[in-house]
Amino acid sequence: MLGLATLGIFFSGPAIIGYIPTMVVGALIFHLGLELIREALIDTVGVVNSIEYATIVSIILSMAVLGFNEGIFLGILMACFFFILLYSRRSGMRKAYTGSAVRSTVRRQYAQRRFLDDVCKQIQVMRLQGFMFFGTINGIEAYIRNLLEQRQWQENPIRFLVLDFALVNGMDFSAAEAFIRVRRLLEAREIYMVICGAERSSEVGHALRAASVWSSEETEYVQTFASLNDALEWCENVLLQYYYLHQAALAGTHVPQNYNYTFVTTPQPEEVNIYGSSPRNAMVSEATQSAMTVSRSGSSPVMRVSPSPALAILQQAFHDLDS
């Protein structure tokens, strides 16, 4: 019966509205208004935070005083403002640590591991998170500038700044502009800016490439890798390149022939100032002297390749422990 009555009202058209008392229509609208006010003001108590509740109250009052459209417009403005305010309070940096706390999964020789244990502090890793915009990038830029201050630089000089974008879901133009300033700041100190976790076709990758903060042939101080492990492996390889360079300078020999990989541009062994005043070079020289093992004949501590593969692996693992 109810279905037939509803069908009859549907085919009768708007003319039947004239037979409905005005009081009934007014009471229905009044009832709906009370339900909406209850849902907005009473049911949200303790559910939303104070800022969101203040936004709801402001929208209701502006709709009652100014009008419906004005209330919606005011709500949109307040929502945007409070979104920026709340999101800027959250740190865009999830974690920051040095290379001493995290290493790549590559297996190294004993002398190489001993050297990296001393110099991996020159690797600074920053894991970023969330959406990068002008409200969150300021804290990240301030943290990087603090790393380069004179007192901090003397205590912990860095050679690599690894920025992990794996947890970043977006970036606006202002954040990309901030990374341009960071790149120039790092290049002035000859620090490598290593980017990882950002796909080339992603939103973050597009923003970084548009800002020229991506690996290219123009500069070697910006490197890009797919994962954090790849980035750490590259940084360790560069440090090992400096290790063999300083080792050759200290021993008066050449870089071992079995380590002919060149990851970055470095001077020749005879051009290296092993007693320089640079905190980074001083750390590398001290770590090299403690890690290198020079035989009595003065030859390079490079292991001779044995015909047996198993014996070669054992010698490669323990050749520095026989002294």
C-alpha positions in Angstrom: 0.0 0.0 0.0 2.8 2.4 0.9 4.4 1.7 -2.5 1.2 2.4 -4.3 0.7 5.6 -2.4 4.2 6.8 -3.2 3.7 5.9 -6.9 0.4 7.8 -6.9 2.1 10.9 -5.4 4.9 10.6 -8.0 2.5 10.6 -11.0 0.3 13.3 -9.5 3.1 15.9 -9.9 3.7 19.0 -7.8 0.0 19.9 -7.6 -0.4 17.7 -4.5 1.9 20.0 -2.5 -0.8 22.5 -2.4 -2.9 20.1 -0.3 -0.1 19.7 2.4 -0.5 22.2 5.3 2.2 24.8 5.5 2.8 23.9 9.2 3.8 20.4 8.2 6.4 21.6 5.7 7.8 24.1 8.2 7.9 21.5 10.9 9.8 19.1 8.6 12.4 21.7 7.7 12.7 22.7 11.3 13.2 19.0 12.3 15.9 18.5 9.6 17.7 21.7 10.8 17.7 20.5 14.4 19.1 17.1 13.2 21.9 18.8 11.3 22.8 21.1 14.2 22.9 18.1 16.5 25.2 16.2 14.2 27.5 19.2 13.7 27.6 20.7 17.3 26.8 17.8 19.7 27.9 14.6 18.0 31.3 16.1 17.2 32.2 17.0 20.8 35.3 15.0 21.7 35.6 13.6 18.2 37.3 16.4 16.4 40.0 18.7 17.8 39.4 22.2 19.0 40.5 23.9 15.8 38.1 21.8 13.7 35.3 22.4 16.2 35.9 26.1 16.0 35.7 25.9 12.2 32.3 24.1 12.4 30.9 26.7 14.8 32.1 29.6 12.6 30.5 28.1 9.6 27.1 27.7 11.3 27.2 31.2 12.7 28.2 32.8 9.4 25.4 30.9 7.6 22.9 32.1 10.2 24.1 35.8 10.0 25.5 36.3 6.5 24.0 33.5 4.4 24.6 30.0 3.1 27.1 30.8 0.4 29.1 33.1 2.6 29.3 30.4 5.3 30.6 27.8 2.8 33.2 30.3 1.5 34.3 31.1 5.1 34.6 27.4 5.9 36.8 26.7 2.8 39.1 29.6 3.8 39.4 28.4 7.4 39.9 24.8 6.4 42.8 25.8 4.2 44.3 28.0 6.8 44.1 25.4 9.6 45.4 22.7 7.3 48.6 24.7 6.7 48.9 25.5 10.4 48.5 21.9 11.5 50.6 20.4 8.8 53.4 22.8 9.3 53.7 21.7 13.0 54.5 18.2 11.8 58.2 17.6 11.0 59.0 16.7 7.4 61.9 14.7 8.7 61.2 11.2 10.1 64.7 10.3 11.1 68.3 11.6 10.8 71.4 9.6 11.5 75.0 9.2 10.3 76.5 6.4 8.3 77.8 4.8 11.5 74.2 3.8 12.4 73.2 2.4 9.0 75.4 0.7 6.4 74.8 -0.9 3.1 74.4 -4.7 2.7 77.6 -5.1 0.7 80.2 -7.4 2.1 83.6 -5.7 2.5 87.1 -6.7 3.3 88.3 -6.4 6.9 90.5 -3.4 6.2 87.7 -1.7 4.3 85.3 -2.3 7.1 87.7 -1.0 9.6 88.3 2.1 7.5 84.5 2.7 7.0 83.9 2.3 10.7 86.0 5.4 11.3 84.8 7.6 8.4 81.2 6.7 7.9 80.3 9.6 10.1 80.8 11.7 7.0 77.6 10.2 5.6 74.5 12.0 6.9 71.2 10.4 6.2 67.8 12.2 6.4 64.6 10.2 5.9 61.9 12.6 4.8 58.1 12.0 5.1 54.7 13.5 4.3 54.0 16.3 1.8 56.8 18.7 1.2 55.6 22.3 1.0 56.6 25.7 2.4 55.3 24.8 5.8 57.5 21.8 6.3 60.6 22.5 4.2 61.7 25.3 6.4 62.6 23.0 9.2 64.5 20.7 6.9 66.5 23.5 5.4 67.3 24.9 8.9 68.5 21.4 10.0 70.9 21.2 7.0 72.2 24.7 7.6 72.9 23.7 11.2 75.0 20.8 10.0 77.2 23.2 8.1 77.8 25.6 10.9 81.4 26.0 11.9 81.2 24.4 15.3 79.2 21.4 14.1 81.4 21.1 11.0 84.5 20.8 13.1 83.0 18.1 15.3 81.3 16.1 12.5 82.3 17.1 8.9 80.1 15.5 6.3 80.9 14.6 2.7 77.5 13.1 1.7 74.0 14.2 2.5 71.6 11.4 1.7 68.0 12.5 1.3 65.5 9.5 1.3 62.2 10.4 -0.3 60.7 6.9 0.0 58.0 8.2 2.5 57.3 11.5 0.7 54.0 11.5 -1.1 54.2 14.9 -2.8 56.0 18.2 -3.2 55.1 21.7 -4.3 57.1 24.3 -6.1 58.3 26.1 -3.0 59.8 22.9 -1.6 61.6 22.3 -4.9 63.0 25.8 -4.8 64.3 25.1 -1.3 66.2 22.1 -2.5 67.8 24.3 -5.1 69.2 26.5 -2.3 70.3 23.3 -0.4 72.1 22.0 -3.5 74.0 25.3 -4.0 74.9 25.4 -0.3 76.2 21.8 -0.4 78.2 22.4 -3.6 79.9 25.3 -2.0 81.2 22.9 0.7 81.9 20.1 -1.8 79.3 17.9 -0.3 77.5 15.3 -2.4 73.7 15.6 -2.5 72.5 12.0 -2.8 68.8 11.5 -3.6 67.1 8.1 -3.2 63.6 6.6 -3.0 62.1 9.0 -5.6 61.1 7.5 -8.9 61.8 9.5 -12.0 58.1 9.4 -13.2 56.6 10.2 -9.7 55.3 13.5 -8.6 58.4 14.0 -6.4 60.7 13.0 -9.3 59.0 15.5 -11.6 59.4 18.3 -9.1 63.0 17.6 -8.4 63.9 17.3 -12.1 62.0 20.5 -12.9 64.2 22.2 -10.2 67.4 20.6 -11.7 68.0 18.7 -8.5 68.6 15.4 -10.2 71.7 13.5 -11.3 73.1 14.8 -14.6 76.4 15.1 -16.5 76.7 18.8 -15.6 77.7 18.2 -11.9 78.7 15.1 -10.0 77.6 16.6 -6.7 74.0 15.5 -7.2 73.5 11.7 -7.4 70.2 9.8 -7.7 69.5 6.2 -6.7 66.5 3.9 -6.5 66.9 2.9 -2.9 68.7 3.9 0.3 70.9 0.8 0.2 72.1 1.7 -3.3 72.9 5.3 -2.1 74.8 4.0 0.9 76.8 1.6 -1.2 77.8 4.5 -3.6 78.9 6.7 -0.7 80.9 3.9 0.8 82.6 3.2 -2.6 83.5 6.9 -2.8 85.0 6.8 0.7 87.0 3.7 -0.3 88.2 5.5 -3.4 89.6 8.1 -1.0 91.0 5.3 1.2 93.1 3.9 -1.6 94.1 7.3 -2.7 95.4 8.3 0.7 96.9 4.8 1.2 98.9 5.3 -2.0 100.0 8.8 -0.9 101.1 7.6 2.5 103.0 4.5 1.2 104.4 6.4 -1.8 102.9 3.9 -4.3 100.1 3.8 -6.8 96.4 2.9 -6.4 96.0 -0.9 -6.6 95.3 -2.1 -10.1 92.5 -4.3 -8.8 90.7 -1.2 -7.6 90.4 0.8 -10.8 86.9 2.1 -10.1 86.4 5.8 -10.3 83.1 7.1 -8.8 84.0 10.8 -8.4 86.8 13.1 -9.5 89.8 12.9 -7.2 93.4 14.2 -7.4 96.4 12.0 -8.0 98.2 10.4 -5.0 101.2 12.7 -5.4 98.8 15.7 -5.2 97.1 14.6 -1.9 98.0 16.7 1.1 97.7 14.0 3.8 98.5 16.6 6.5 95.9 19.1 5.4 93.8 21.2 7.8 90.5 20.0 6.3 88.5 18.1 8.9 87.3 15.6 6.3 90.7 14.9 4.9 92.2 14.7 8.4 89.6 12.1 9.4 90.3 10.1 6.2 94.1 10.2 6.7 93.8 9.0 10.3 91.4 6.2 9.4 93.7 5.2 6.5 96.7 5.0 8.8 94.9 2.9 11.3 93.4 0.6 8.6 96.2 0.1 6.2 98.7 -2.7 6.6 102.0 -2.2 4.8 104.4 -5.0 4.5 108.1 -4.7 5.3 109.0 -4.5 1.6 106.7 -1.5 1.2 104.4 -3.1 -1.3 100.7 -2.4 -1.3 98.6 -4.6 0.9 96.7 -6.0 -2.0 96.0 -9.7 -1.9 97.4 -11.8 -4.6 94.8 -13.9 -6.5 95.1 -17.6 -5.8 94.2 -20.2 -8.4 91.7 -21.7 -5.9 88.4 -19.6 -5.6 87.7 -20.9 -2.1 91.2 -20.0 -0.9 91.0 -16.6 -2.5 87.8 -15.9 -0.6 89.4 -17.0 2.7 92.5 -14.9 2.1 90.3 -11.9 1.1 88.4 -12.2 4.4 91.4 -12.8 6.8 94.5 -11.3 5.0 94.5 -8.3 7.4 94.3 -10.4 10.5 97.7 -12.2 10.1 99.7 -9.2 11.3 
